[in-house]
């Protein structure tokens, strides 16, 4: 039996191929496992993963508090250290053996029926089948890319959440906010519940689709995030300890709370316990002992959020940045936001298909950076540099770095 990672990263599969024809065919051969449990679908440019994780904790805690014994599935992407992280039930990763077994079996079935699945299509099929065989009651499903033609868009979800919309993957999703919003709104189903913040840049376009689908629009109540001795979320005149840093998380939290309340009528005690338990690695994650901040900002909107957080919490602090990203990202705009003359900047060429190379940078950007070629150099910087160290960019890069440097 081959390792699942060997199959998924093979040259034949490791590419993006939007469209629903192939995933529908393979799921049909599996008797459409995705139809056997209820689902919540989450799309957006930024904040999808955080919203999924918050909602997941709320639903797990709600099941415990109400003693319903409901199993909660979670499918997210990408992963940090292993593919198994993407598929969970009640916060437990799919086991490596089951993941290998299902990946091999479903890939074999696809090949026997002349279905050429991409990496993401295959892992989607594995996730949907796994939730079925493990008898999940609910599954929270994060869109991979876009929405309308994303492989996850074969589920008949009860509710859809659309997080912040901004420019990313414009070569596939469109050059305008309206075009991008239309792709994200492609997950909206007939007569469903749709949760979206009023200040979403795609609000008008998404509202049109909601009306066309006879769905119900739900705009969450205001939430704020405040850092005092700890990080807190404030809403409904109550203050809750909350582990995800950054004012931007207020929008994600508002969406998750609204959805959980509408579908499950969660109690204040459930909310309190769930928010204290939320963990989502490498999203403005600060390690005080090492004076190290890790963030998965990988597009201009995400880098703006990172800069706002740094200006709020570390304005007069000396900083050392370590950056790397995929070459299909608008890294020129990302770097224009964050680069300055007073801080130190390192560019890391990490080993990954389509990773940006130092030599490809424009001369005006290249002169700002010191090139790093191996993780040992990064480890030395983290140990010896007295500045605030900030690792940001591709989540794949962070996964590679911190699988070797333990924090």
BELTAUR-V990337 format. One record per residue. N is the residue number from 1. RES is the residue in three letters. SS is DSSP state (alpha for helix, beta for strand, coil for the rest). BURIAL is # if it has 16 or more other ideal C-beta (glycine too) atoms within 10 Angstrom, else .. D_FIRST is the distance of its C-alpha to the first C-alpha in Angstrom with 1 decimal. Layout:
BEGIN
<<N | RES | SS | BURIAL | D_FIRST> <N | RES | SS | BURIAL | D_FIRST>>
END
This chain:
BEGIN
<<1 | UNK | coil | . | 0.0> <2 | UNK | coil | . | 3.8> <3 | UNK | coil | . | 6.6> <4 | UNK | alpha | # | 8.9> <5 | UNK | alpha | . | 11.7> <6 | UNK | alpha | . | 10.5> <7 | UNK | alpha | # | 10.5> <8 | UNK | alpha | # | 13.6> <9 | UNK | coil | . | 15.6> <10 | UNK | coil | . | 15.1> <11 | UNK | coil | . | 18.7> <12 | UNK | coil | . | 18.4> <13 | UNK | coil | # | 17.7> <14 | UNK | coil | . | 19.5> <15 | UNK | coil | . | 23.0> <16 | UNK | coil | . | 25.3> <17 | UNK | coil | . | 26.0> <18 | UNK | coil | # | 28.3> <19 | UNK | coil | . | 28.9> <20 | UNK | coil | # | 28.0> <21 | UNK | alpha | . | 27.5> <22 | UNK | alpha | # | 23.7> <23 | UNK | alpha | # | 22.9> <24 | UNK | alpha | . | 25.4> <25 | UNK | alpha | # | 23.9> <26 | UNK | alpha | # | 20.3> <27 | UNK | alpha | # | 21.9> <28 | UNK | alpha | . | 24.2> <29 | UNK | alpha | . | 21.4> <30 | UNK | coil | # | 20.2> <31 | UNK | coil | . | 23.9> <32 | UNK | coil | # | 24.8> <33 | UNK | alpha | # | 23.5> <34 | UNK | alpha | # | 25.5> <35 | UNK | alpha | . | 28.7> <36 | UNK | alpha | # | 28.2> <37 | UNK | coil | # | 29.3> <38 | UNK | beta | . | 32.0> <39 | UNK | beta | # | 31.3> <40 | UNK | beta | # | 33.2> <41 | UNK | beta | # | 32.5> <42 | UNK | beta | # | 33.4> <43 | UNK | beta | # | 34.3> <44 | UNK | coil | # | 36.4> <45 | UNK | coil | # | 36.6> <46 | UNK | beta | # | 36.7> <47 | UNK | coil | # | 36.4> <48 | UNK | alpha | # | 33.6> <49 | UNK | alpha | # | 31.3> <50 | UNK | alpha | # | 34.3> <51 | UNK | alpha | # | 35.5> <52 | UNK | alpha | # | 32.2> <53 | UNK | alpha | # | 32.0> <54 | UNK | alpha | # | 35.7> <55 | UNK | alpha | # | 35.4> <56 | UNK | alpha | # | 32.3> <57 | UNK | alpha | # | 34.3> <58 | UNK | alpha | # | 37.3> <59 | UNK | alpha | # | 35.4> <60 | UNK | alpha | # | 33.7> <61 | UNK | alpha | # | 37.0> <62 | UNK | alpha | # | 38.8> <63 | UNK | alpha | # | 36.6> <64 | UNK | alpha | . | 37.3> <65 | UNK | alpha | . | 41.0> <66 | UNK | alpha | . | 41.5> <67 | UNK | coil | . | 39.3> <68 | UNK | coil | . | 37.6> <69 | UNK | coil | . | 34.1> <70 | UNK | coil | # | 32.7> <71 | UNK | coil | # | 29.1> <72 | UNK | beta | # | 28.9> <73 | UNK | beta | # | 25.9> <74 | UNK | beta | # | 25.9> <75 | UNK | beta | # | 24.1> <76 | UNK | coil | # | 25.2> <77 | UNK | coil | # | 24.4> <78 | UNK | coil | # | 24.1> <79 | UNK | coil | # | 22.5> <80 | UNK | coil | # | 24.0> <81 | UNK | coil | . | 21.4> <82 | UNK | coil | . | 18.0> <83 | UNK | alpha | # | 16.8> <84 | UNK | alpha | # | 16.8> <85 | UNK | alpha | # | 20.6> <86 | UNK | alpha | # | 21.0> <87 | UNK | beta | # | 20.2> <88 | UNK | beta | # | 22.4> <89 | UNK | beta | # | 24.2> <90 | UNK | coil | # | 27.4> <91 | UNK | coil | . | 26.5> <92 | UNK | beta | . | 23.3> <93 | UNK | beta | # | 20.2> <94 | UNK | coil | # | 17.2> <95 | UNK | coil | . | 15.1> <96 | UNK | alpha | . | 12.2> <97 | UNK | alpha | . | 9.9> <98 | UNK | alpha | # | 11.4> <99 | UNK | alpha | # | 11.3> <100 | UNK | alpha | # | 7.6> <101 | UNK | alpha | . | 7.5> <102 | UNK | alpha | # | 10.5> <103 | UNK | alpha | # | 9.8> <104 | UNK | alpha | # | 7.1> <105 | UNK | alpha | . | 9.5> <106 | UNK | alpha | # | 12.5> <107 | UNK | alpha | # | 11.7> <108 | UNK | alpha | . | 11.1> <109 | UNK | alpha | . | 14.4> <110 | UNK | alpha | # | 16.1> <111 | UNK | alpha | . | 15.5> <112 | UNK | alpha | . | 16.7> <113 | UNK | coil | . | 19.8> <114 | UNK | coil | . | 20.5> <115 | UNK | coil | # | 20.2> <116 | UNK | coil | . | 19.5> <117 | UNK | coil | # | 18.6> <118 | UNK | coil | # | 19.4> <119 | UNK | alpha | # | 17.6> <120 | UNK | alpha | # | 20.1> <121 | UNK | alpha | # | 20.0> <122 | UNK | alpha | # | 16.3> <123 | UNK | alpha | # | 16.7> <124 | UNK | alpha | # | 19.9> <125 | UNK | alpha | # | 18.4> <126 | UNK | alpha | # | 15.8> <127 | UNK | alpha | # | 18.9> <128 | UNK | alpha | # | 21.1> <129 | UNK | alpha | # | 18.9> <130 | UNK | alpha | # | 18.2> <131 | UNK | alpha | # | 22.0> <132 | UNK | alpha | # | 22.6> <133 | UNK | alpha | . | 20.4> <134 | UNK | coil | # | 21.9> <135 | UNK | coil | . | 25.3> <136 | UNK | coil | # | 26.5> <137 | UNK | coil | # | 30.2> <138 | UNK | beta | # | 30.4> <139 | UNK | beta | # | 28.2> <140 | UNK | beta | # | 29.5> <141 | UNK | beta | # | 28.0> <142 | UNK | beta | # | 28.7> <143 | UNK | coil | # | 29.2> <144 | UNK | coil | # | 27.2> <145 | UNK | coil | # | 30.0> <146 | UNK | coil | # | 33.2> <147 | UNK | coil | # | 33.1> <148 | UNK | coil | # | 34.3> <149 | UNK | coil | # | 31.4> <150 | UNK | coil | # | 28.8> <151 | UNK | coil | # | 25.6> <152 | UNK | coil | # | 26.5> <153 | UNK | coil | # | 29.8> <154 | UNK | coil | # | 28.7> <155 | UNK | coil | # | 29.6> <156 | UNK | coil | . | 33.0> <157 | UNK | coil | # | 33.9> <158 | UNK | coil | # | 36.9> <159 | UNK | beta | # | 37.8> <160 | UNK | beta | # | 37.2> <161 | UNK | beta | # | 38.0> <162 | UNK | beta | # | 38.9> <163 | UNK | coil | # | 39.2> <164 | UNK | beta | # | 41.1> <165 | UNK | coil | # | 41.2> <166 | UNK | coil | # | 41.9> <167 | UNK | coil | # | 41.1> <168 | UNK | coil | # | 37.5> <169 | UNK | coil | # | 35.3> <170 | UNK | alpha | . | 38.6> <171 | UNK | alpha | . | 37.3> <172 | UNK | alpha | . | 35.2> <173 | UNK | alpha | # | 37.2> <174 | UNK | coil | # | 40.8> <175 | UNK | coil | . | 43.5> <176 | UNK | coil | . | 45.5> <177 | UNK | alpha | # | 45.0> <178 | UNK | alpha | . | 45.9> <179 | UNK | alpha | . | 43.2> <180 | UNK | alpha | # | 40.6> <181 | UNK | alpha | # | 41.9> <182 | UNK | alpha | # | 41.6> <183 | UNK | alpha | # | 37.8> <184 | UNK | alpha | # | 37.3> <185 | UNK | alpha | # | 39.5> <186 | UNK | alpha | # | 37.3> <187 | UNK | alpha | # | 35.4> <188 | UNK | coil | # | 38.6> <189 | UNK | coil | # | 38.7> <190 | UNK | coil | . | 41.7> <191 | UNK | coil | . | 43.7> <192 | UNK | coil | # | 41.3> <193 | UNK | beta | # | 42.3> <194 | UNK | beta | # | 42.1> <195 | UNK | beta | # | 42.6> <196 | UNK | beta | # | 43.8> <197 | UNK | coil | # | 46.2> <198 | UNK | coil | . | 49.6> <199 | UNK | coil | . | 49.5> <200 | UNK | coil | # | 46.2> <201 | UNK | coil | # | 47.0> <202 | UNK | coil | # | 45.6> <203 | UNK | alpha | # | 47.5> <204 | UNK | alpha | . | 49.8> <205 | UNK | alpha | # | 47.2> <206 | UNK | alpha | # | 44.9> <207 | UNK | alpha | # | 47.9> <208 | UNK | alpha | . | 48.6> <209 | UNK | alpha | # | 45.2> <210 | UNK | alpha | # | 45.6> <211 | UNK | alpha | . | 48.8> <212 | UNK | alpha | . | 47.4> <213 | UNK | coil | # | 44.7> <214 | UNK | coil | . | 47.2> <215 | UNK | coil | # | 45.1> <216 | UNK | beta | . | 46.7> <217 | UNK | beta | . | 47.1> <218 | UNK | beta | # | 47.0> <219 | UNK | coil | . | 48.2> <220 | UNK | coil | # | 47.4> <221 | UNK | coil | . | 50.2> <222 | UNK | coil | . | 50.8> <223 | UNK | coil | # | 48.9> <224 | UNK | beta | . | 49.6> <225 | UNK | beta | # | 47.9> <226 | UNK | beta | . | 50.1> <227 | UNK | beta | . | 49.6> <228 | UNK | coil | . | 52.1> <229 | UNK | coil | . | 51.1> <230 | UNK | coil | . | 47.7> <231 | UNK | beta | # | 46.1> <232 | UNK | beta | # | 47.4> <233 | UNK | beta | # | 47.1> <234 | UNK | beta | . | 50.4> <235 | UNK | beta | # | 51.0> <236 | UNK | coil | . | 53.2> <237 | UNK | coil | . | 55.5> <238 | UNK | beta | . | 52.8> <239 | UNK | beta | . | 51.0> <240 | UNK | beta | # | 47.4> <241 | UNK | beta | . | 45.5> <242 | UNK | coil | # | 42.6> <243 | UNK | coil | # | 40.1> <244 | UNK | coil | # | 39.4> <245 | UNK | coil | # | 41.9> <246 | UNK | coil | # | 43.9> <247 | UNK | coil | . | 46.4> <248 | UNK | coil | # | 44.0> <249 | UNK | alpha | # | 41.9> <250 | UNK | alpha | # | 44.9> <251 | UNK | alpha | # | 43.9> <252 | UNK | alpha | # | 40.3> <253 | UNK | alpha | # | 41.5> <254 | UNK | alpha | # | 44.2> <255 | UNK | alpha | # | 41.8> <256 | UNK | alpha | # | 39.4> <257 | UNK | alpha | # | 42.4> <258 | UNK | alpha | # | 44.0> <259 | UNK | alpha | # | 40.9> <260 | UNK | alpha | # | 40.4> <261 | UNK | alpha | # | 44.1> <262 | UNK | alpha | . | 44.3> <263 | UNK | alpha | # | 41.4> <264 | UNK | alpha | # | 41.6> <265 | UNK | coil | . | 45.0> <266 | UNK | coil | # | 43.7> <267 | UNK | coil | . | 46.3> <268 | UNK | alpha | . | 47.6> <269 | UNK | alpha | . | 46.2> <270 | UNK | alpha | # | 42.7> <271 | UNK | alpha | # | 43.1> <272 | UNK | alpha | # | 44.4> <273 | UNK | alpha | # | 41.5> <274 | UNK | alpha | # | 38.9> <275 | UNK | alpha | # | 40.3> <276 | UNK | alpha | . | 40.6> <277 | UNK | alpha | # | 36.8> <278 | UNK | coil | # | 35.7> <279 | UNK | coil | . | 33.6> <280 | UNK | coil | # | 32.1> <281 | UNK | coil | # | 31.2> <282 | UNK | coil | # | 32.8> <283 | UNK | coil | # | 35.3> <284 | UNK | coil | # | 38.5> <285 | UNK | beta | # | 37.2> <286 | UNK | beta | # | 39.9> <287 | UNK | beta | . | 39.6> <288 | UNK | coil | . | 43.2> <289 | UNK | coil | . | 42.7> <290 | UNK | coil | . | 41.3> <291 | UNK | coil | # | 43.4> <292 | UNK | beta | # | 40.2> <293 | UNK | beta | # | 39.5> <294 | UNK | beta | # | 36.1> <295 | UNK | beta | # | 36.0> <296 | UNK | coil | # | 33.6> <297 | UNK | coil | # | 36.5> <298 | UNK | coil | # | 35.1> <299 | UNK | coil | # | 37.8> <300 | UNK | alpha | # | 41.6> <301 | UNK | alpha | # | 42.0> <302 | UNK | alpha | # | 39.7> <303 | UNK | alpha | # | 41.5> <304 | UNK | alpha | # | 44.8> <305 | UNK | alpha | # | 43.7> <306 | UNK | alpha | # | 42.7> <307 | UNK | alpha | . | 46.2> <308 | UNK | alpha | . | 47.9> <309 | UNK | alpha | # | 46.3> <310 | UNK | alpha | # | 47.2> <311 | UNK | alpha | . | 50.8> <312 | UNK | alpha | . | 51.0> <313 | UNK | alpha | . | 49.7> <314 | UNK | coil | . | 49.9> <315 | UNK | coil | . | 52.7> <316 | UNK | coil | . | 54.6> <317 | UNK | coil | . | 51.7> <318 | UNK | coil | . | 50.8> <319 | UNK | beta | # | 47.3> <320 | UNK | beta | # | 44.6> <321 | UNK | beta | # | 42.0> <322 | UNK | beta | # | 38.6> <323 | UNK | beta | # | 37.2> <324 | UNK | beta | # | 34.3> <325 | UNK | coil | # | 33.0> <326 | UNK | beta | # | 31.3> <327 | UNK | coil | . | 33.6> <328 | UNK | coil | . | 33.7> <329 | UNK | coil | # | 35.5> <330 | UNK | coil | # | 39.3> <331 | UNK | alpha | # | 39.5> <332 | UNK | alpha | . | 43.0> <333 | UNK | alpha | . | 44.3> <334 | UNK | alpha | # | 42.2> <335 | UNK | alpha | # | 43.7> <336 | UNK | alpha | . | 47.2> <337 | UNK | alpha | . | 47.0> <338 | UNK | alpha | # | 46.1> <339 | UNK | coil | . | 47.5> <340 | UNK | coil | . | 50.9> <341 | UNK | coil | . | 53.1> <342 | UNK | coil | . | 53.2> <343 | UNK | coil | # | 49.6> <344 | UNK | beta | # | 47.1> <345 | UNK | beta | # | 44.1> <346 | UNK | beta | # | 41.0> <347 | UNK | beta | # | 38.5> <348 | UNK | beta | # | 34.9> <349 | UNK | coil | # | 32.8> <350 | UNK | coil | # | 29.3> <351 | UNK | coil | . | 26.2> <352 | UNK | coil | . | 24.8> <353 | UNK | coil | . | 24.8> <354 | UNK | coil | . | 28.3> <355 | UNK | beta | # | 29.8> <356 | UNK | coil | # | 33.6> <357 | UNK | coil | . | 35.1> <358 | UNK | alpha | # | 38.4> <359 | UNK | alpha | . | 40.0> <360 | UNK | alpha | . | 39.5> <361 | UNK | coil | # | 41.7> <362 | UNK | coil | . | 45.3> <363 | UNK | alpha | . | 47.8> <364 | UNK | alpha | . | 49.5> <365 | UNK | alpha | # | 46.3> <366 | UNK | alpha | . | 45.1> <367 | UNK | coil | . | 48.3> <368 | UNK | coil | # | 47.6> <369 | UNK | coil | # | 44.3> <370 | UNK | beta | . | 43.4> <371 | UNK | beta | . | 40.1> <372 | UNK | beta | # | 37.3> <373 | UNK | coil | . | 34.6> <374 | UNK | coil | . | 32.5> <375 | UNK | alpha | # | 31.7> <376 | UNK | alpha | . | 34.0> <377 | UNK | alpha | . | 36.9> <378 | UNK | alpha | # | 36.1> <379 | UNK | alpha | . | 35.9> <380 | UNK | alpha | . | 39.3> <381 | UNK | alpha | # | 40.8> <382 | UNK | alpha | # | 39.6> <383 | UNK | alpha | . | 41.1> <384 | UNK | alpha | . | 44.3> <385 | UNK | coil | # | 45.4> <386 | UNK | coil | . | 47.8> <387 | UNK | coil | . | 47.5> <388 | UNK | beta | # | 45.4> <389 | UNK | beta | # | 42.0> <390 | UNK | beta | # | 40.4> <391 | UNK | beta | # | 36.8> <392 | UNK | beta | # | 36.3> <393 | UNK | beta | # | 34.6> <394 | UNK | coil | # | 30.9> <395 | UNK | alpha | # | 28.8> <396 | UNK | alpha | # | 26.0> <397 | UNK | alpha | # | 28.5> <398 | UNK | alpha | # | 29.4> <399 | UNK | alpha | # | 25.9> <400 | UNK | alpha | # | 25.5> <401 | UNK | alpha | # | 28.9> <402 | UNK | alpha | # | 28.7> <403 | UNK | alpha | . | 25.3> <404 | UNK | alpha | . | 27.2> <405 | UNK | coil | # | 30.6> <406 | UNK | coil | . | 30.6> <407 | UNK | coil | . | 33.3>>
END
